[in-house]
Amino acid sequence: MPYIKSGDGRREALQRGEPALTAGELNYQVFYFVKHHLYRYEDTIKIFVKQFLGEKPNYQRYNDFVGALINCWVEIKRRLGIEVDILLLIIESYNEEIAKYEDLKILENGDVE
């Protein structure tokens, strides 16, 4: 679980819903929001993910968002004792978009040999 250093204003920015710049910030932001807004977080987390991915997501952004949400899911379950399967469902909702991106890159760059 990444920890965002206190004192530089970044924690407060993420808590206000400003876009996460790294996978660690996305993880922190989602964990914080689930912890403090139980059962009212699905739409907000979707917004966080969309902001994180940006207008033109690339492989690194997709990979980082999936990893952040999976790790966050594990830590929420371990530390808070609650199931937040919505995080896994959000990842699944991007499967088709990620697959289209992968297919495009195969056409552009060639497949794994």
C-alpha positions in Angstrom: 0.0 0.0 0.0 1.6 3.3 -1.0 1.6 6.1 1.4 1.4 9.7 0.3 3.7 11.9 2.4 1.8 14.4 4.5 2.6 18.0 4.7 2.9 18.8 1.0 -0.8 19.1 0.2 -1.0 16.1 -2.0 -3.0 14.0 0.4 -5.6 16.7 0.7 -5.7 17.2 -3.1 -6.4 13.5 -3.6 -9.0 13.5 -0.9 -10.8 16.4 -2.7 -10.9 14.3 -5.8 -8.1 15.9 -7.8 -6.7 13.5 -10.4 -4.1 10.9 -9.3 -0.8 11.3 -11.1 0.6 7.9 -10.3 -0.7 4.4 -9.6 0.3 4.9 -5.9 -1.8 8.0 -5.7 -4.7 6.2 -7.3 -4.4 3.4 -4.8 -4.3 5.9 -1.9 -7.2 7.8 -3.3 -9.4 4.8 -3.7 -8.5 3.3 -0.3 -9.1 6.7 1.4 -12.5 7.1 -0.3 -13.7 3.6 0.5 -12.6 3.9 4.1 -14.3 7.2 4.7 -17.4 6.9 2.4 -18.6 3.3 2.9 -21.2 2.2 0.4 -21.2 5.5 -1.5 -18.1 5.2 -3.6 -18.8 3.3 -6.9 -19.4 6.3 -9.2 -16.6 8.3 -7.6 -14.1 5.5 -8.1 -15.1 5.3 -11.7 -14.4 9.0 -12.0 -11.0 8.6 -10.3 -10.1 5.8 -12.8 -11.2 7.8 -15.8 -9.2 10.9 -14.7 -6.2 8.7 -14.1 -6.4 7.1 -17.5 -6.7 10.4 -19.2 -7.8 11.2 -22.8 -5.4 8.8 -24.5 -4.6 5.9 -22.2 -1.5 3.8 -23.0 -0.2 0.4 -21.8 1.4 1.8 -18.7 -1.7 3.6 -17.6 -3.9 0.6 -18.1 -1.4 -1.6 -16.3 -1.0 0.8 -13.4 -4.7 1.3 -12.9 -5.4 -2.5 -12.9 -2.5 -3.1 -10.4 -3.6 -0.2 -8.2 -7.2 -1.4 -7.9 -6.2 -5.0 -7.3 -3.7 -4.1 -4.6 -6.2 -1.7 -3.1 -8.9 -4.4 -3.1 -6.4 -6.7 -1.2 -5.5 -4.0 1.4 -9.1 -3.0 2.0 -10.1 -6.6 2.6 -7.1 -7.2 4.9 -7.2 -3.9 6.9 -10.8 -2.9 6.9 -12.3 -6.4 6.7 -14.8 -5.5 3.9 -15.3 -6.8 0.4 -15.2 -4.2 -2.3 -15.7 -6.4 -5.3 -16.8 -3.3 -7.2 -13.1 -2.6 -7.7 -12.8 -5.9 -9.6 -15.9 -5.1 -11.6 -14.5 -1.8 -12.6 -11.4 -3.5 -13.9 -13.6 -6.0 -15.8 -15.6 -3.1 -17.3 -12.3 -2.0 -19.0 -11.5 -5.4 -20.5 -13.0 -4.6 -23.9 -11.3 -1.2 -24.1 -8.0 -2.7 -23.1 -8.4 -5.5 -25.6 -9.1 -3.0 -28.4 -6.0 -1.1 -27.4 -3.9 -4.3 -27.5 -5.3 -5.3 -30.9 -4.4 -1.8 -32.3 -0.9 -2.1 -31.0 -0.5 -5.6 -32.5 -1.5 -4.1 -35.9 0.9 -1.2 -35.4 3.9 -3.1 -34.0 3.4 -6.7 -34.8 2.4 -9.5 -32.4 4.7 -11.5 -30.0 6.6 -14.0 -32.1 
